[in-house]
């Protein structure tokens, strides 16, 4: 009878009546909210549902209701800690961005044919690739103070350019002619601005300057051709001076000294000389165009760009990058959902796999790129071969025409020399010099056009000023912290409610009757023992009425089932057995029954405090035969 209180009455029942309640169940009497008063019965049909049944919303709600204060306090503590942790885990980000004006059309001033023609979309993609290329980013990282920023903290030196390339964003907002270079991160705004400035300078030095030099490369070819023509004109002028000196000091024919046939031959010779000069000019222009186009195909940067685009389009590359993306998403999901060491340990194998696969992708791209570059250098591309073949065909045709014209000029010169009318060498030299001077004038005019075009605005120009933004993820941080905190609050409340549910506490008298098969004969309001003895307490009347109903049921049942002892017990402490036992004993006494109230709680007896009696010999001494029953019975102040 440890941890139990009992009441005994003398309703004239048989002392040998069973105490375990194996008699038929008693009907419930006017149940009210509070402690259920039960009697055992034979109906145990729903016992498994109450003791081992699954979680249902109603039971979970009642479990939370019993522990709501603990759940709210613990949940609030855990939620606040989780919100602070998430707020710290996702630091505030800043960004720095630089804008470039990219013209979709040629910026040529005099002649748009001088500007290389290219598709604008392809041109934009090319600039985006070049801006994030390795040689540009390495040049930017090597700038003063860039490598020492916290942005590259814990990043290996050999992987810094790739890390920067992944973090850099190059976009054309709304498909406009504005190229936006932006960098975001948790590093200070000043550091992000410094890195963007370094990347911008490296891009201008390594790409835009080279693009302008390549654009003006035909001018350099024309300058070299003009210098060669001037040397030829000087040489021919010296020869002409020598011929004139041999002919007696500047002999020159007059129209009257030449007969009509010779005049026709001279006119034909002059036309042929002009044709030779024109063909020579066309050859120079064609050679310049071919050189420019060939430079586009053989330029190392553009060649690497085409190779990179080809590698990115390979099925093996797409498959490896898809695996990288999947691993990266899995790692981020784990890091977002768990911030403990256990979560980080779970993400470690995926992180190692990601780094290993990243090295494999880099190795595959490097080997493939080296192989394709070596093959491209050894074997010209089909477009370049067609370009060279077309140049050879056109230049061969022009040279044949030049040779035919030169042969005809030689024939005319011999004919005129045989006629001896005039000095044919003098005339031919003069005509040749005039033709070369005409070609030189044309080339000089073309060079002058290129000089004007050199002052034209660049197709890509920097928009002054780097814009910086701080706290770009403030709303996201508060949202993540708030949702995480509320989620932890809800999970903690659910966990405490579930732990309380595992204790399988009863939620009401109906579960005693229907779930355990024990008939309820009455319920009592919740009230402490001392308050139950205070007649002025407002719940005392309700408690007294409920206890009297239970007493009436027991007395009525004792007429057919003789019993003298009633045990009042509970599954755990602080559940009201002392209050029920004392009130039931008082009710039986008021009904005229001689009643003995025995405190069976051997560890924490409380009845003596309730009735203001000293703690003296009692049940233990009687059981050890150290005292007689009559010696340990104490009268109380209650009637």
C-alpha positions in Angstrom: 0.0 0.0 0.0 3.0 2.2 -0.5 2.2 5.7 -1.9 -1.6 5.3 -1.3 -4.3 6.7 1.0 -7.2 4.6 2.1 -10.6 5.1 3.7 -12.4 2.5 5.6 -16.1 2.5 6.8 -18.3 0.1 8.6 -21.4 -0.2 6.4 -22.0 -3.6 7.9 -20.3 -5.4 5.0 -18.5 -8.7 5.1 -14.8 -8.2 6.1 -13.7 -10.9 3.7 -15.0 -9.0 0.7 -12.4 -8.6 -2.1 -10.5 -5.3 -2.2 -9.4 -5.5 -5.9 -12.8 -4.4 -7.2 -13.7 -7.6 -9.0 -17.4 -7.1 -8.4 -19.6 -5.6 -11.1 -18.9 -2.0 -12.0 -20.9 0.8 -10.5 -22.8 3.3 -12.6 -21.4 6.9 -12.8 -22.9 9.4 -10.5 -23.2 13.1 -11.7 -19.6 13.5 -13.1 -18.1 16.9 -12.9 -14.7 18.1 -14.1 -11.9 17.0 -11.8 -10.7 13.7 -10.3 -12.5 10.6 -11.6 -13.7 8.1 -8.9 -13.7 4.6 -10.4 -14.5 1.0 -9.6 -13.1 -2.0 -11.5 -15.3 -3.9 -13.9 -15.1 -6.8 -16.4 -15.3 -4.7 -19.6 -11.6 -4.3 -20.9 -12.4 -4.2 -24.7 -10.7 -0.8 -25.5 -7.8 -1.2 -23.1 -5.2 -1.4 -26.0 -6.5 1.8 -27.6 -5.8 3.9 -24.5 -2.6 2.3 -23.4 -0.9 1.5 -26.8 -3.0 3.4 -29.3 -1.4 5.8 -31.9 -1.1 9.6 -31.8 -4.3 11.4 -32.6 -4.9 15.2 -32.6 -7.2 15.2 -29.6 -4.7 13.3 -27.4 -1.9 15.4 -28.6 -3.9 18.6 -27.8 -4.6 17.3 -24.3 -1.0 16.4 -23.8 0.0 19.9 -24.8 -2.6 21.4 -22.6 -1.1 19.6 -19.6 2.4 20.9 -20.3 1.6 24.1 -22.2 3.7 26.4 -19.9 6.8 24.1 -20.1 6.3 23.7 -23.9 6.0 27.5 -24.5 8.9 28.3 -22.3 11.2 25.7 -23.7 10.0 26.3 -27.3 10.6 30.0 -26.9 14.1 29.4 -25.6 14.9 27.0 -28.4 13.2 29.2 -31.0 15.2 32.3 -29.9 18.4 30.3 -29.9 17.7 28.9 -33.4 16.7 32.3 -34.8 19.9 33.9 -33.4 21.9 30.9 -34.9 20.3 31.2 -38.3 20.7 35.0 -38.3 24.4 34.5 -37.5 24.8 31.6 -40.0 23.5 33.8 -42.8 25.6 37.0 -42.6 24.5 40.2 -44.1 25.6 40.5 -47.7 26.7 43.5 -49.7 27.3 44.0 -53.4 29.4 46.1 -55.8 28.6 46.5 -59.5 30.1 48.2 -62.5 28.2 49.1 -65.7 29.5 49.1 -69.2 27.8 50.6 -72.3 27.9 48.0 -75.1 26.9 49.4 -78.5 24.9 47.0 -80.7 26.1 48.8 -83.9 29.4 49.9 -85.3 30.8 53.2 -84.0 32.5 53.9 -87.3 32.7 57.6 -88.2 33.5 57.6 -92.0 33.1 54.1 -93.3 31.2 51.3 -91.4 33.0 48.7 -93.5 36.1 49.4 -91.4 34.4 47.9 -88.3 34.4 44.1 -88.1 30.9 42.8 -88.5 29.7 40.4 -85.7 26.4 39.3 -84.3 25.5 41.3 -81.2 24.3 38.4 -79.1 27.5 36.5 -79.9 29.5 39.6 -79.2 27.8 39.9 -75.7 28.4 36.3 -74.9 32.0 36.7 -75.9 32.6 39.6 -73.6 31.0 37.8 -70.7 33.3 34.9 -71.2 36.4 37.1 -71.6 35.5 39.1 -68.5 35.4 36.0 -66.4 38.4 34.3 -68.1 41.4 33.1 -66.2 43.9 35.6 -67.6 41.7 38.5 -66.7 40.9 37.3 -63.2 44.4 36.4 -62.4 45.5 39.9 -63.5 42.8 41.3 -61.2 43.8 39.1 -58.2 47.5 40.2 -58.7 46.5 43.8 -58.2 47.6 45.5 -55.0 45.6 44.5 -51.9 43.1 42.3 -53.7 44.6 38.9 -52.6 44.7 40.1 -49.0 41.0 40.7 -48.7 38.7 38.6 -46.6 36.8 37.6 -49.7 39.6 35.1 -50.5 40.0 33.9 -47.0 40.5 30.1 -46.8 40.6 29.8 -50.6 43.7 28.1 -52.1 45.8 30.4 -54.3 45.4 28.1 -57.3 41.6 28.2 -57.0 41.1 31.9 -56.3 40.4 32.8 -60.0 37.8 30.0 -60.3 36.2 31.0 -57.0 36.0 34.6 -58.2 34.6 33.5 -61.6 31.8 31.6 -59.8 30.9 34.6 -57.6 31.1 37.2 -60.4 27.8 37.9 -62.2 27.9 39.3 -65.8 24.4 40.1 -67.1 22.6 42.2 -69.6 19.5 43.4 -67.8 16.4 43.2 -69.9 18.5 42.3 -73.0 19.7 45.9 -73.1 23.0 47.4 -74.3 24.2 47.7 -70.7 26.6 45.0 -69.4 26.4 44.7 -65.6 29.4 43.3 -63.6 28.4 42.6 -60.0 29.9 40.8 -57.0 28.0 39.9 -53.8 29.2 38.4 -50.6 29.6 38.8 -46.8 32.9 40.6 -47.2 33.0 44.4 -46.4 31.7 46.7 -49.1 35.1 48.4 -49.5 36.7 45.0 -50.3 34.0 44.1 -52.9 34.5 47.5 -54.5 38.2 47.0 -54.6 37.8 43.6 -56.3 35.4 45.0 -58.9 37.7 47.9 -59.7 40.6 45.4 -60.2 38.5 43.2 -62.5 37.3 46.3 -64.5 40.9 47.5 -64.9 42.1 44.0 -65.9 39.3 43.7 -68.4 40.1 47.1 -70.0 43.8 46.3 -70.2 43.6 42.7 -71.4 40.5 42.7 -73.5 39.3 46.2 -74.6 42.8 47.4 -75.4 43.6 44.2 -77.4 40.3 44.5 -79.2 41.1 48.1 -80.2 44.6 47.0 -81.3 43.1 44.2 -83.4 40.5 46.6 -84.9 43.4 48.9 -86.1 45.6 46.1 -87.3 44.6 46.7 -91.1 45.9 50.2 -90.7 49.3 48.9 -89.8 49.3 46.7 -92.9 48.4 49.7 -95.0 51.2 51.8 -93.5 53.7 49.1 -94.3 52.4 48.9 -97.9 52.6 52.6 -98.3 56.2 52.7 -97.1 57.1 50.0 -99.7 55.3 52.0 -102.4 57.2 55.1 -101.5 60.5 53.3 -101.7 59.5 51.9 -105.2 58.4 55.4 -106.3 61.8 56.8 -105.1 63.7 54.1 -106.9 61.8 54.7 -110.2 62.2 58.4 -109.9 65.9 58.0 -109.6 65.9 55.7 -112.7 63.8 58.3 -114.5 66.3 61.0 -113.6 69.1 58.9 -115.0 67.2 58.3 -118.3 66.5 62.0 -118.7 70.2 62.7 -118.1 71.2 60.3 -120.8 68.7 61.8 -123.2 70.3 65.2 -123.0 68.8 66.7 -119.9 65.2 66.1 -119.3 64.0 65.1 -122.8 60.2 64.9 -122.9 58.0 64.2 -126.0 55.3 66.5 -127.1 52.0 65.4 -128.7 53.2 66.6 -132.1 56.2 64.4 -132.2 54.2 61.1 -131.8 52.2 59.7 -134.6 48.7 58.4 -134.1 49.7 54.7 -133.9 52.3 55.4 -131.3 49.8 57.6 -129.5 47.4 54.6 -129.4 50.1 52.3 -128.1 51.0 54.9 -125.4 47.3 55.2 -124.4 47.0 51.4 -124.2 50.2 51.2 -122.1 48.9 53.9 -119.8 45.6 52.0 -119.4 47.4 48.9 -118.6 49.6 50.7 -116.1 46.5 52.0 -114.4 45.0 48.5 -114.4 48.2 47.1 -112.9 48.0 49.8 -110.2 44.4 49.0 -109.5 45.1 45.3 -109.3 47.9 46.1 -106.9 45.6 48.1 -104.7 43.0 45.4 -104.7 45.7 42.8 -103.8 46.8 45.0 -100.8 43.2 45.5 -99.6 42.5 41.8 -100.1 45.7 40.9 -98.2 44.7 43.3 -95.4 41.2 41.7 -95.1 42.6 38.2 -95.1 45.2 39.2 -92.5 42.4 40.6 -90.3 40.1 37.6 -90.7 43.1 35.2 -90.2 43.9 37.1 -87.0 40.4 36.5 -85.8 40.8 32.8 -86.3 44.4 32.5 -85.0 44.1 35.0 -82.1 45.0 33.0 -78.9 42.3 34.6 -76.8 39.5 34.0 -79.4 40.8 30.5 -80.1 40.6 29.7 -76.4 37.2 31.2 -76.2 35.9 29.0 -79.1 37.6 25.9 -77.5 35.9 26.8 -74.1 32.5 27.1 -75.8 33.1 23.8 -77.6 34.0 22.1 -74.3 31.0 23.6 -72.5 28.8 22.1 -75.2 30.2 18.6 -74.8 27.9 15.9 -73.3 30.6 14.8 -70.8 31.0 18.4 -69.5 27.3 18.9 -69.1 27.0 15.6 -67.3 29.8 16.4 -64.9 28.4 19.9 -64.2 25.0 18.5 -63.6 26.5 16.2 -60.9 28.3 19.2 -59.4 25.1 21.2 -59.3 23.3 18.3 -57.6 26.0 17.8 -55.0 26.1 21.6 -54.3 22.3 21.6 -53.8 22.4 18.7 -51.4 25.2 20.3 -49.4 23.3 23.6 -49.2 20.1 21.8 -48.1 22.0 20.1 -45.3 23.6 23.3 -44.2 20.3 25.2 -44.3 18.3 22.5 -42.4 21.0 21.7 -39.7 23.4 24.0 -38.0 24.8 21.5 -35.5 28.1 19.6 -35.7 26.1 16.5 -36.6 24.7 18.2 -39.6 28.1 19.5 -40.7 29.5 16.0 -40.2 26.8 14.7 -42.5 27.7 17.2 -45.1 31.4 16.5 -45.0 31.4 13.4 -47.3 29.3 15.3 -49.8 31.7 18.2 -49.6 34.7 15.9 -50.2 32.9 14.3 -53.1 32.1 17.8 -54.5 35.7 18.9 -54.3 36.9 15.6 -55.9 34.4 16.0 -58.7 35.4 19.6 -59.1 39.0 18.6 -59.6 37.9 16.0 -62.0 36.0 18.6 -64.1 38.9 21.0 -64.1 41.3 18.2 -65.1 38.9 17.0 -67.9 38.5 20.6 -69.2 42.2 21.3 -69.1 43.2 18.1 -70.8 40.5 18.5 -73.5 41.4 22.2 -73.9 45.1 21.4 -74.4 44.3 18.7 -76.8 41.9 20.8 -78.9 44.3 23.8 -78.8 47.2 21.7 -80.0 45.1 20.2 -82.7 43.8 23.6 -83.7 47.3 25.0 -84.0 48.5 22.0 -86.0 45.5 21.7 -88.2 43.9 24.9 -89.4 40.1 25.1 -89.1 37.8 24.5 -92.1 36.8 28.2 -92.2 40.4 29.3 -92.2 41.3 26.8 -95.0 38.3 28.1 -97.1 39.4 31.7 -96.4 43.0 30.9 -97.5 41.8 29.0 -100.6 39.5 31.9 -101.6 42.4 34.4 -101.1 44.8 32.3 -103.2 42.2 31.9 -105.9 41.4 35.7 -106.1 45.0 36.7 -105.7 46.1 34.2 -108.3 43.6 35.6 -110.8 44.7 39.2 -110.1 48.4 38.2 -110.5 47.7 36.6 -113.8 45.9 39.7 -114.9 48.9 41.7 -113.8 51.3 39.5 -115.6 49.3 39.7 -118.8 49.2 43.4 -118.5 53.0 43.6 -117.8 53.6 41.3 -120.9 51.5 43.6 -123.0 53.3 46.7 -121.6 56.6 45.1 -122.4 55.4 44.4 -126.0 54.3 48.0 -126.4 57.6 49.2 -125.0 59.6 47.1 -127.5 57.4 48.3 -130.3 57.9 51.9 -129.4 61.7 51.4 -128.9 61.9 49.9 -132.4 60.1 52.8 -133.9 62.6 55.1 -132.2 60.2 57.9 -132.2 60.6 58.8 -128.5 62.3 57.4 -125.4 59.8 54.6 -124.5 61.7 54.0 -121.3 61.1 57.6 -120.2 57.4 57.3 -121.0 57.0 54.0 -119.3 58.9 55.1 -116.2 56.7 58.2 -116.0 53.5 56.2 -116.4 54.7 53.6 -113.8 55.6 56.4 -111.4 52.2 58.1 -111.9 50.4 54.8 -111.4 52.3 54.0 -108.2 51.6 57.5 -106.9 47.9 57.1 -107.6 48.0 53.8 -105.6 50.0 55.5 -102.8 47.4 58.4 -102.7 44.6 55.8 -102.4 46.4 54.0 -99.6 47.2 57.3 -97.8 43.5 58.2 -98.0 42.6 54.8 -96.5 45.2 55.4 -93.7 43.8 58.8 -93.0 40.3 57.2 -92.7 41.7 54.7 -90.2 43.3 57.6 -88.3 39.9 59.2 -88.0 38.3 55.9 -87.0 41.0 55.5 -84.2 39.4 58.5 -82.5 35.9 57.0 -82.7 34.2 55.9 -79.4 34.9 52.4 -78.4 32.2 49.9 -78.8 32.4 49.0 -75.1 32.8 51.9 -72.7 32.9 52.1 -68.9 30.1 53.9 -67.1 31.9 55.9 -64.4 31.4 55.0 -60.8 31.0 51.7 -59.0 27.7 51.3 -57.2 27.7 49.6 -53.8 24.7 48.3 -51.9 24.7 47.1 -48.2 22.2 44.8 -46.5 20.9 43.3 -49.8 19.6 40.2 -47.9 18.3 41.8 -44.8 14.7 40.8 -45.5 15.8 37.2 -46.3 17.9 37.0 -43.1 14.9 38.1 -40.9 12.6 35.8 -42.8 14.9 32.8 -42.4 15.6 33.5 -38.8 11.9 34.1 -38.1 10.7 31.0 -39.9 13.5 28.9 -38.3 12.6 30.2 -34.8 8.9 29.5 -35.2 9.7 26.1 -36.7 11.9 25.2 -33.7 9.2 26.6 -31.3 6.6 24.4 -33.0 8.9 21.3 -33.0 9.8 21.8 -29.4 6.1 22.1 -28.4 5.3 19.0 -30.4 8.2 17.1 -28.9 7.1 18.0 -25.3 3.5 17.2 -26.1 4.6 13.8 -27.7 6.7 13.0 -24.6 3.7 13.8 -22.4 1.5 11.6 -24.7 4.0 8.7 -24.2 3.1 8.8 -20.5 -0.4 7.7 -21.5 -2.2 10.0 -19.1 -6.0 9.9 -19.3 -7.7 13.0 -20.7 -11.2 12.6 -19.1 -13.6 10.3 -17.3 -14.8 8.9 -20.7 -11.4 7.3 -21.4 -11.6 5.6 -18.0 -15.0 4.1 -18.8 -14.6 3.4 -22.5 -10.9 3.0 -22.9 -10.0 1.0 -19.8 -13.3 -0.7 -19.1 -13.5 0.8 -15.6 -16.9 2.3 -14.7 -16.9 5.8 -13.4 -19.0 6.4 -10.4 -18.2 10.1 -10.0 -15.8 12.9 -10.6 -14.4 15.6 -8.3 -13.2 19.1 -8.9 -9.5 19.9 -8.6 -8.8 21.2 -5.1 -6.0 20.9 -2.6 -6.6 19.2 0.7 -6.4 22.3 2.9 -8.8 24.2 0.7 -11.1 21.3 0.8 -11.4 21.7 4.5 -12.1 25.4 4.3 -15.9 25.7 4.3 -15.7 29.3 2.8 -14.0 28.1 -0.4 -16.5 28.4 -3.4 -15.6 24.9 -4.7 -16.1 23.2 -1.3 -19.9 22.9 -1.9 -19.3 21.3 -5.3 -16.7 19.0 -3.9 -18.9 18.0 -0.9 -21.8 17.2 -3.2 -19.6 15.1 -5.5 -18.1 13.2 -2.5 -21.5 12.6 -1.0 -22.7 11.1 -4.4 -19.7 8.8 -4.3 -20.5 7.9 -0.7 -24.1 7.2 -1.6 -23.0 4.9 -4.4 -20.6 3.0 -2.1 -23.3 2.7 0.6 -25.8 1.5 -1.9 -23.4 -1.0 -3.4 -22.5 -2.3 0.1 -26.1 -3.5 0.6 -25.5 -6.2 -2.0 -21.6 -6.5 -1.9 -20.5 -6.4 1.7 -17.2 -4.5 2.1 -15.6 -2.6 4.9 -12.5 -1.2 3.3 -12.1 1.3 0.5 -8.7 2.1 -0.9 -7.9 5.4 -2.6 -4.8 5.4 -4.7 -3.2 7.0 -7.8 -0.5 6.2 -10.3 1.7 9.2 -9.4 2.1 11.8 -6.7 0.2 15.1 -6.5 -2.9 13.6 -8.1 -5.4 14.2 -5.2 -5.6 10.9 -3.4 -5.2 12.6 0.0 -8.0 15.1 -0.7 -10.3 12.3 -2.0 -9.6 10.0 1.0 -10.1 12.7 3.6 -13.3 14.1 2.0 -14.7 10.6 1.6 -13.9 9.7 5.2 -15.6 13.0 6.4 -18.7 12.2 4.2 -19.0 8.7 5.6 -18.7 10.2 9.1 -21.5 12.7 8.4 -23.6 9.8 7.3 -23.3 8.3 10.8 -20.7 5.7 9.9 -17.8 5.0 12.2 -14.8 5.7 9.9 -11.1 5.1 10.3 -8.8 7.0 7.8 -5.4 5.4 7.4 -2.5 7.2 5.7 -0.7 4.5 3.7 1.9 6.8 2.1 5.0 5.5 3.9 7.4 7.9 2.2 5.5 11.2 2.3 2.6 11.0 4.7 0.4 14.1 4.7 -2.9 13.4 6.6 -1.5 14.4 9.9 -0.7 17.9 8.5 -4.2 18.1 7.0 -5.9 17.4 10.3 -3.3 19.3 12.4 -2.2 16.1 14.3 1.4 15.2 15.4 3.3 12.6 13.4 3.4 9.7 15.9 3.1 5.9 15.8 0.9 4.7 13.0 0.5 2.0 10.4 4.2 1.0 10.2 4.5 0.4 13.9 1.3 -1.7 13.9 2.6 -3.8 11.0 5.9 -4.3 12.9 3.8 -5.2 16.0 5.5 -2.4 17.9 2.1 -0.8 18.8 -1.5 -1.8 19.2 -4.2 -0.5 16.8 -6.0 1.2 19.6 -2.9 3.1 20.6 -2.2 4.6 17.2 -5.8 5.8 16.4 -6.2 9.6 16.8 -9.5 11.5 16.9 -9.8 14.6 14.6 -11.4 18.0 15.0 -13.8 17.2 12.2 -17.1 15.7 13.2 
